[in-house]
Amino acid sequence: MSKTQKIVPEQLAKTCFHCGEQCAVEVIAFDEKDFCCAGCKLVYEVLMESDLCTYYTLEQNPGGTQRGVSSRANRFDYLLDQEIVHKLIDFENETDSHVTFTIPLIHCASCIWLLENLHQLNEGIISGRVDFLKKSVHIKFRHEHLTLRDLVVLLSSIGYEPAINLADIASKPAKSVDKKLIFKLAVAGFCFGNMMFFSLPEYFSEAELLADNFRGLFNYLNVLLSLPVVFYSATDYFKSAWMALRRRIVNMDVPIAIGIITLFLFSLYEIFIVGQEGYLDTLGGLLFFLLLGKLYQQKTYDTLAFDRDYKAYFPVAVTRVKRGMEEVIPLTKLSVGDIIRVRHEELIPADSILIEGEAAIDYSFVTGEEVPVLKRLGELVYAGGRQKGSAVTLTVQKSPSQGYLTDLWNNEAFLKKKEASLESLATRISGKFTVTVLLIAFAALAYWSFTDVSLGVRAFTAVLIITCPCALAMSTPFTLGNTLRIFGQGKFYLKNAEVIERMAQVDTVVFDKTGTLTNPAEASITYEGEPLTQQTKGIVKFLVNQSTHPLSNRINSWLEDVSVELVAGVTELKGKGLLGYYKGQEIRLGSDTFTGAKATDGLAGNQVFVAVEGEVLGFFWIQSGLRPGISDVVNRIGAGRKIHFLSGDHGHEREHLVNVFGSNVVMNFNQGPADKLKYVKKMRRRGRHVLMIGDGLNDAGALRESHVGIALTAAASNFSPASDAIMDASALSRLPAYLEFSKLSKTIIKASFGLSFTYNAIGIFFAVQGLVSPVFCAVLMPLSSISVVIFTTVTTNYLAYKRGLKTKIM
Amino acid sequence: MEVIFILIGISIVMASSFLWLFIRAMKSGQYDDTYTPSVRILFDQKVKNKEKQLPSTKSK
């Protein structure tokens, strides 16, 4: 084996063989390859020993960086707790266990290959199976050879550390509901096809050619085939209609259920009593198209979760200090008064008081602000932040579920389910529709009964059959389903189709400020003090290159086209700054106390000072900047809607914001998580339809309480709080267009209602005269449905294309 | 014409068996993951002998 050696950085262009990142801090040469850190090298060694280097040939630099990954041996000890093991494991018998892990790193073919060849690493593993889209792996292993903890240690040793959080330990939800719809559709499709087949002779009036016993046989076969359609495929419609009637409302499923029952009973009457052919093929077609529409509307996004609460974010285990000894215990067993230790990159699990160490807490997931907050001894540290720097010791003040942030989830807003909006367009129309149809049917019955009672009954049933709102019921799901897909292509993912209808009603839009209006990456930087020479800029650039602190990254991007000057002995003091030596001179870059400078009070944002040999040259003033084009977005949304801003910050930026957004915007500062929730609730009480858009856990309550809650995220697969929709930050500029389009899709639904009313009018015209034949039904029904589907699909896609929401028409 | 009775019987049985196959495939999770198999099929199968690799002549 070749020697391992550390090289002082001189070629910064070298990339790591394992993870493909630039070797900024150090370059470790090993086996004629370069690695950026010991962790990456270690993974390579492990894989090489087990002859798994195909991993590196399938994709270039497939690994994830191992820098900053904790290598503490006992951090998975909580997986020895039998209670936790039982909750994580899917299946267990005497010898084998099956477990499914979510591994966020899964991103390429190499990942799949390695995780499916785990059995070569350890003989205790039987097999691994990756689901790429869900970023999960299902592992079967022999628990006598390998405990669950060892398995997780093994995975993390090759760089694939599973994400195990509190939600995994909570009861597992059963997931098999949406498959049922597919089964129902399959059965309906099967029966529909065969019934059409047996009805063919009727369609072409060839029935006379066949002997009577054939006709009888075909009809009885149709009855047989219609049974699963009515008693299995159609059950959802009966249930829904019954529920609606019990609540004394008429939803779309009521006329559908009436239509199905009439079709079925009347056909049975015709076949068994009159000896005619009935309408069973139409019934099959009806159910098939209806269920198809239902399925189309249910567009789901595999990798996204819309109902995550803090449990999906919080860790399972925490390090507790008891009698001077550290032990890893499950978070659920943590109680008030316990002393805990939180290390670099670990989460603060509960509201606690800092008793030892220097805390620099990164609350980016909570507030959207990336720059860590410094805490002093004795200060209260809220749960949800991530410690940056050395380990700190804290005393727990509140149990994890009762904290400042997590208390949100105990609010009543999270207990009740968002009720389905009763005023959905289809529901409103179907009420009137049903009443009208029943009136016409009874009028026809009454009219014909004077002359011919049997003709009256025929006309009555014919009206009910022909007006069965198939086309009507299809226009909503297909329009909304198409809209859902169009939004999804633009990286705006909706939880379900109902959200579109709610979006169309929005009259008030509430923005969270930090992370939503502002973008941490769009920081505005100004330098104040003695002018910097090119040389000093180069030194600063080199220093910030060595650090992953958010402020360093921002200064780095500000010094984009400066060439670096080599600085020796760079050390990063977490929470303080960077220290280095340039030609013997001590260079300090960092906070006021670290550089010996005096911070200017009253400046919003962060100040980073530069000092050479103890003499302060000046400081970088870094403010989180507004997203580009955001004022335009706000203005366009503001046309016809009220705009509110909520911010957890103090009001020092009010003037600046008023200058940018105008004075029509209502701004509120000093808003905590619970305040935001209350604020939205208050507006809803006033009858406002509120759209809330936020990004952090502290917005979770407001997102939940609002009419439409949109979580903004930098990458859709990242953690985002529970919401109705998840929006990629890049799509924010299109939000006004999306809001307009949701209104437009309502118009499209209305137009297609008009289309299907036309069909119904034609149908009724014949039906009241008692002229409806099975063939007529069999043609009109699918024709109206299919034309409505084509109409909505073409119009939604064309209009989206014209408005720039799609790049291609189809 | 009586042969039609038999043909109908066969057609129903065939169609039902397709439905049954579909439902079985659905239940076994064949349609759960529609992406990963497309990657998996491209991996080279390793020959299972444990002799340490000689410089391989086969194209990888």
Chai-1 contact restraints between the chains, C-beta under 6 A:
chainA,res_idxA,chainB,res_idxB,connection_type,confidence,min_distance_angstrom,max_distance_angstrom,comment,restraint_id
A,A109,B,V39,contact,1.0,0.0,6.0,A-B,restraint_1
A,I112,B,V39,contact,1.0,0.0,6.0,A-B,restraint_2
A,W113,B,F43,contact,1.0,0.0,6.0,A-B,restraint_3
A,V130,B,T36,contact,1.0,0.0,6.0,A-B,restraint_4
A,D131,B,D33,contact,1.0,0.0,6.0,A-B,restraint_5
A,D131,B,T36,contact,1.0,0.0,6.0,A-B,restraint_6
A,F132,B,Y35,contact,1.0,0.0,6.0,A-B,restraint_7
A,F132,B,T36,contact,1.0,0.0,6.0,A-B,restraint_8
A,L133,B,Y35,contact,1.0,0.0,6.0,A-B,restraint_9
A,A186,B,F22,contact,1.0,0.0,6.0,A-B,restraint_10
A,F190,B,L19,contact,1.0,0.0,6.0,A-B,restraint_11
A,N194,B,A15,contact,1.0,0.0,6.0,A-B,restraint_12
